[in-house]
Amino acid sequence: MLIWNKDVDSKPYDRLKKVPRPGHSDLPAWFKYGGFNDPRGGGHFSARLTTTFVMGGAIAKKLLSYVFRTEIIAYVTEIGGIKSNDVDFETAKKLRYSNEVRCPDRVAASKMKELILEEKGKGDSVGGIIQCIAKNAPVGLGEPIFSALDCDLGGALFAIPAVKGVEFGSGFHAARLRGSENNDQYTVVGKKIVSKTNNSGGILGGLSFGMPIVSRIVFKPPSSIPKTQTSVNLETMKEEELIVTGRHDPCVLPRAVPIVESVVALVLADHAIRAGLIPPVIGKH
Ligand SMILES: Cc1cc2nc3c(=O)[nH]c(=O)nc-3n(C[C@H](O)[C@H](O)[C@H](O)COP(=O)(O)O)c2cc1C
């Protein structure tokens, strides 16, 4: 698979070679690569690279769906402090791409859009949270200790630029719960053992066990904003004012939804292959 980038405009990046953007990779990359970093378009720190995640993710989703009927959906639950109402899986699946914000709660979505445009108008940006649910993933995915399912999902999700936090199930809220509240008690439905709640987010001991795999991913407000900020000129070593121009997202979350779905699909498919659950050749041949 190949994508030609035919719409390149590197001019706004000329100054960033000498004056790094606060909050972006320019300065650490300048240190790391001894000045040989390429800030044009963000170089290899750009979210352009995540198109490849989505390319691979499309195949991973098909594999998982074909072999296990796994469904993976991600959607925006919070932007700039505006929270959506909880929606069930089917509603989220149906409505998540029905608006530009990619939030299945339409009322919250329109407030979020308004906020993004308002902050963009002020030369600022906003962050938020995406929730991802993988249903019907096979049982037993994960290779403890260092390739536990949550290790690998977390590692891959953190590879998406601007991700600053990942939690599974009750996540950070578990810090405030008692064991009796956080434990998911078991029961039998049909012939299947299920848990009555899903505070584990579908992963215990680094292994999937049949409950939906639920993660929430925090994205920071993108750093390239046309507001006056202070940086340092790397040649003169003096403070300089910087206004970042160019084509930048005032909020990355709507674009990040398919990236999150793809990353989760890639990790689950990879683990299913490692567990020998996906045959090397599928279908008639
Ligand atoms: C879909 C997507 C689009 C992004 N667009 C921008 C952008 O337009 N401008 C920007 O400064 N950062 C953008 N970012 C974030 C930067 O790539 C990221 O902040 C930067 O590489 C530094 O890495 P870090 O934030 O993970 O530390 C985007 C991220 C994603 C996932």
The ligand as an ORCA input file, in Angstrom:
! r2SCAN-3c Opt
* xyz 0 1
  C      -4.269     12.893     14.205
  C      -3.231     13.790     14.793
  C      -3.015     15.043     14.237
  C      -2.078     15.909     14.778
  N      -1.952     17.153     14.248
  C      -1.096     18.032     14.823
  C      -0.988     19.350     14.315
  O      -1.652     19.732     13.345
  N      -0.120     20.191     14.936
  C       0.639     19.800     16.013
  O       1.394     20.581     16.548
  N       0.542     18.559     16.508
  C      -0.293     17.667     15.942
  N      -0.364     16.402     16.448
  C       0.430     16.036     17.632
  C       1.930     15.984     17.376
  O       2.254     15.095     16.325
  C       2.651     15.602     18.662
  O       2.217     16.420     19.707
  C       4.160     15.778     18.535
  O       4.678     14.825     17.628
  C       4.901     15.653     19.856
  O       4.710     14.389     20.426
  P       3.967     14.188     21.816
  O       2.862     15.179     21.894
  O       3.462     12.772     21.758
  O       4.979     14.400     22.907
  C      -1.290     15.492     15.903
  C      -1.491     14.229     16.452
  C      -2.468     13.381     15.920
  C      -2.683     12.030     16.526
*
